[in-house]
């Protein structure tokens, strides 16, 4: 059971023959390849992300900056739930309140959900036509900022809340079972093998005592072919379907 970064490294080296065979690769190179494997895994594998709703309380700094700073574990933002709407009411004279009240009254006698669903779709169409779509935003994960295309002085107040529907990266240091993912173990092993072959290519053709000849190019090419196969398998079996994301 692999449940830490070091155990993942040890597993990969054993897969490559260590300690029976000396794997000619520096520790820093191993760390770099593990980082590459984790980055690819987190950006493309469905098991490495999780849909979450994250709330954010508007601050004076947000209003002044006209953007919101978010954490770097947010991979994509799917949508932003509407901001606090202080212009609407829930009193008995509110139109939406009256519609819901009448629908519930009718349902208590008729029990027909078809009419209720049609009314809700009609209200949603009117709302979209008159009020527009949800808050438009611009987000790039490398900036850790989300820009809202709103009137910051008129549409929001300090201490208002917004809710982000986003995809969060699963942190393997917190959820250590991620290190034991079969795809991650295979992919990390082949990245290290590819680096090993790249290190040995410059010694290609050199004959060692006993007549042994190093063949780093073969190791490199075998690893490269296996990396392409694993990536293709990941895209076919594990990658999330294409969706409309912000970021």
BELKA-V250453 format. One record per backbone hydrogen bond with DSSP energy under -1.0 kcal/mol. CO is the residue of the C=O (numbers start at 0). NH is the residue of the N-H. If there is no record, write none. Layout:
co = {CO;CO}
nh = {NH;NH}
This chain:
co = {3;4;5;6;7;8;9;10;11;12;13;16;22;25;26;27;28;29;30;31;32;33;34;35;36;37;38;39;40;44;45;47;49;51;53;55;57;58;59;60;61;67;70;72;75;76;78;90;93;94;95;96;97;98;99;100;101;102;103;105;105;112;113;114;115;116;117;118;119;120;121;122;123;124;125;126;127;135;137;139;139;143;145;146;147;149;150;156;159;161;162;163;164;164;165;166;166;167;170;170;174;175;176;177;180;181;182;183;184;185;186;187;188;189;190;191;192;193;194;195;196;199;200;202;205;207;211;213;214;215;216;217;218;219;220;221;222;223;224;225;226;227;228;229;230;231;232;233;233;237;245}
nh = {7;8;9;10;11;12;13;14;15;17;16;20;24;29;30;31;32;33;34;35;36;37;38;39;40;41;42;43;44;47;48;169;167;165;163;161;158;62;63;64;65;145;73;168;166;245;164;93;97;98;99;100;101;102;103;104;105;106;107;108;109;116;117;118;119;120;121;122;123;124;125;126;127;128;129;130;131;148;146;142;143;69;67;137;149;151;154;159;57;55;80;53;77;78;51;74;75;49;173;174;177;178;179;180;184;185;186;187;188;189;190;191;192;193;194;195;196;197;198;199;200;202;203;205;213;210;207;204;218;219;220;221;222;223;224;225;226;227;228;229;230;231;232;233;234;235;236;237;238;45;76}
